[in-house]
Amino acid sequence: MNMLSLLTSISLAGYGLAFAIISLIVAIPYLLLRKSGAEAAPAPSAPSRRVEASTESARAPPPEILAAAIAAAIHVHTLRRRALRERTSFVGIVDPLGRDRWRAASRLMEYSVYERGWGRR
Amino acid sequence: MSGLSLPIVILKQSGFWIFTHPFEAGVRFLFMGWGLALFLLGLKKRVEPLLLMPLGISMFLANAPGLHLAAYTCTVTTLAAAKSLGGLANIVYLHNGLVKVCTPVRTAILAWIFHYVVKTEIGPILIFFGIGALSDFRPMLSFPIASIVGAAAQLGIIVVSAIALSLGFPLGQAMAIGVVGGADGPTTIYTAINIAPELVGPLTIAVYSYIALIPVIQPPIARLLIPRRFRATKMPPPRKVDARTVILFWIVTIIAVAFLVPNALPLILALAAGNIIRECGITEVVTRYGRTVSEALLDIATILTMFGVGATLSYDFLKQFVYGSTASMVLFLERAFMALGLGLLAFVISTIGGIAFAWLLYFATKGRVNPLIGCAGVSAVPISARVAQREASRVDPSTYILYHALGPNVAGVIGTAIVAGVYIGAYHQIVSMLGAHP
């Protein structure tokens, strides 16, 4: 018998034994398990839509919403600054580069935003 | 003492003396570069850092000129005399019934780590002990039919060992190269130590590198062999398995392996002992022993085993196995690199074998088994099971097969140990019958 055929027979014996032993070792406990009537484990599945909807409010906002909120805040801030410039240049009471500019800006912002409205500028 | 000889004496004991032997210097720097690359791969890219970092450090230090941390002294004697020396020395078979008996020099600390941790098989067995405490074998019992995929995925071992033998590798080396296809690090080390100790280094690097590369190697094979709609196959919910069933499973396993494949018993016994600690249900034992075995002991065993394995990839270690000449060392290095390539082939064939059997189960169970769990038959726990889950989720995010895939995954660990045990037993039988190493 040459070495290759010897190795092939040893390999096939090993492969067969792996099948036999694994089948045996899972079959015996499985059969006993069936006999004892064990119930099915909860399936590791995705949460249902109902559960998802009920927990949605408790979750932290996803990063896209946060990013959108930050972008909106930056936009409002830009509008405020523009409103400040417009109002001060018109009224002439506050130096836009002075110390009170943020306080003034917030007041003027209220005026410009609520009075003039979004998108009508 | 003449004034002229003093600089030579100083130079001889320094690392610079290596440059008077250009070939030796070349081999040392090759291994040092390889070790450094493995170290950086673990450090920077986080590729199996716990394994590759100590392995890289050990390779670097074992080859550093002038240190000789893996140096051996060898004497030529008869086989009978060598056997009387005991089991720890490396025995290299020469012609005419003579053997070379090699033992580490007193200060070669890395060689001693190899001898006491790796060659005694303590390292791989302790790693299996830790893996047992870390792994959950319930998926294997909750959907038993899928676990047989773990046996089918050993196909790469038998195909590649035959290919390696055809390419001219000796029988022991061919078998050890094949075992890489099982994708199990400790089993590969254990097999190589028993039947091809000269290849333990290259094969360890091969197996751990390919385990790290599983997320790259397996998905293209899975996509090629499984059409898109089959990858979304949903599997029935697994059954509940209690701790008593797991312990019964281990008792059956130990008895079966002890009678059929006794050479695989040390590994299986260690795996069982670790897992029984996890499953025994005594809270104090589980929390203290379980944590120690699966964390501290596993880490210590891994680090020391990798230090020992790294020492085998050194000029000092390898020169005891090659017969002095430069040409034989070059031939050995060629073969080591060829073994790395064959290991990859074994991985691919094992994955194909697993998927083919999973297809068979798909048709036999009328579509209750997702063919992707075939990927998980190779025993890289849990990377290959994760790959199966990821591929299924890509097609349908509501498909969950991770738990089912872990069954063949842990069954693969047992399957690889069984095939390796058959190889080790058969090889020693052949050696004792022939009276020489084939």
HADDOCK unambig.tbl for C-alpha pairs under 7 A between the chains (distance, minus, plus):
assign (segid A and resid 4 and name CA) (segid B and resid 162 and name CA) 6.53 0.50 0.50
assign (segid A and resid 4 and name CA) (segid B and resid 165 and name CA) 6.81 0.50 0.50
assign (segid A and resid 7 and name CA) (segid B and resid 162 and name CA) 6.85 0.50 0.50
assign (segid A and resid 8 and name CA) (segid B and resid 162 and name CA) 6.69 0.50 0.50
assign (segid A and resid 11 and name CA) (segid B and resid 158 and name CA) 5.26 0.50 0.50
assign (segid A and resid 14 and name CA) (segid B and resid 418 and name CA) 6.91 0.50 0.50
assign (segid A and resid 14 and name CA) (segid B and resid 419 and name CA) 4.74 0.50 0.50
assign (segid A and resid 14 and name CA) (segid B and resid 422 and name CA) 5.53 0.50 0.50
assign (segid A and resid 15 and name CA) (segid B and resid 154 and name CA) 6.97 0.50 0.50
assign (segid A and resid 15 and name CA) (segid B and resid 419 and name CA) 6.33 0.50 0.50
assign (segid A and resid 18 and name CA) (segid B and resid 151 and name CA) 5.37 0.50 0.50
assign (segid A and resid 18 and name CA) (segid B and resid 415 and name CA) 5.17 0.50 0.50
assign (segid A and resid 18 and name CA) (segid B and resid 418 and name CA) 5.85 0.50 0.50
assign (segid A and resid 18 and name CA) (segid B and resid 419 and name CA) 6.52 0.50 0.50
assign (segid A and resid 19 and name CA) (segid B and resid 148 and name CA) 6.50 0.50 0.50
assign (segid A and resid 19 and name CA) (segid B and resid 151 and name CA) 5.19 0.50 0.50
assign (segid A and resid 21 and name CA) (segid B and resid 256 and name CA) 6.75 0.50 0.50
assign (segid A and resid 22 and name CA) (segid B and resid 148 and name CA) 6.28 0.50 0.50
assign (segid A and resid 22 and name CA) (segid B and resid 151 and name CA) 6.97 0.50 0.50
assign (segid A and resid 23 and name CA) (segid B and resid 148 and name CA) 6.31 0.50 0.50
assign (segid A and resid 25 and name CA) (segid B and resid 249 and name CA) 6.10 0.50 0.50
assign (segid A and resid 25 and name CA) (segid B and resid 252 and name CA) 5.93 0.50 0.50
assign (segid A and resid 25 and name CA) (segid B and resid 253 and name CA) 5.60 0.50 0.50
assign (segid A and resid 26 and name CA) (segid B and resid 141 and name CA) 5.90 0.50 0.50
assign (segid A and resid 26 and name CA) (segid B and resid 144 and name CA) 5.67 0.50 0.50
assign (segid A and resid 26 and name CA) (segid B and resid 249 and name CA) 6.98 0.50 0.50
assign (segid A and resid 29 and name CA) (segid B and resid 245 and name CA) 5.94 0.50 0.50
assign (segid A and resid 29 and name CA) (segid B and resid 248 and name CA) 6.56 0.50 0.50
assign (segid A and resid 29 and name CA) (segid B and resid 249 and name CA) 5.79 0.50 0.50
assign (segid A and resid 30 and name CA) (segid B and resid 141 and name CA) 6.53 0.50 0.50
assign (segid A and resid 38 and name CA) (segid B and resid 240 and name CA) 6.43 0.50 0.50
assign (segid A and resid 39 and name CA) (segid B and resid 239 and name CA) 6.29 0.50 0.50
assign (segid A and resid 39 and name CA) (segid B and resid 240 and name CA) 6.05 0.50 0.50
assign (segid A and resid 40 and name CA) (segid B and resid 237 and name CA) 6.86 0.50 0.50
assign (segid A and resid 40 and name CA) (segid B and resid 238 and name CA) 6.15 0.50 0.50
assign (segid A and resid 40 and name CA) (segid B and resid 239 and name CA) 4.04 0.50 0.50
assign (segid A and resid 40 and name CA) (segid B and resid 240 and name CA) 5.19 0.50 0.50
assign (segid A and resid 41 and name CA) (segid B and resid 237 and name CA) 6.81 0.50 0.50
assign (segid A and resid 41 and name CA) (segid B and resid 238 and name CA) 5.80 0.50 0.50
assign (segid A and resid 41 and name CA) (segid B and resid 239 and name CA) 4.85 0.50 0.50
assign (segid A and resid 41 and name CA) (segid B and resid 240 and name CA) 4.30 0.50 0.50
assign (segid A and resid 42 and name CA) (segid B and resid 237 and name CA) 6.93 0.50 0.50
assign (segid A and resid 43 and name CA) (segid B and resid 237 and name CA) 4.66 0.50 0.50
assign (segid A and resid 43 and name CA) (segid B and resid 238 and name CA) 6.60 0.50 0.50
assign (segid A and resid 44 and name CA) (segid B and resid 400 and name CA) 6.77 0.50 0.50
assign (segid A and resid 45 and name CA) (segid B and resid 400 and name CA) 6.01 0.50 0.50
assign (segid A and resid 46 and name CA) (segid B and resid 398 and name CA) 6.01 0.50 0.50
